[in-house]
Amino acid sequence: MQTLSDLIDSFHLHAICEDCQRNTQLDINALIKKLGGQTKVKQIRSKLRCSVCKSHTEDIRVVYVGAENKRAIFQYRR
């Protein structure tokens, strides 16, 4: 199971609202400060709420972007 600390160097997290299709990149560093680095990604899913339509969503995309000095260019689109 992936923890937030596992993702910090080479991944982005995107929360997707299934109701209104809003996509937000989550700040992994802020999540680690708030929840701790050993928090599992699946634990975050149940805590998500869309800031626009207020519905609960459990759709998180873990996106590989590469190491910081070799970042891949990525833009999530539906």
Beta strands, then each sheet from edge to edge (+ up, - down):
strand 1: 11-16
strand 2: 23-26
strand 3: 59-64
sheet 1: 2+ 1- 3+
end
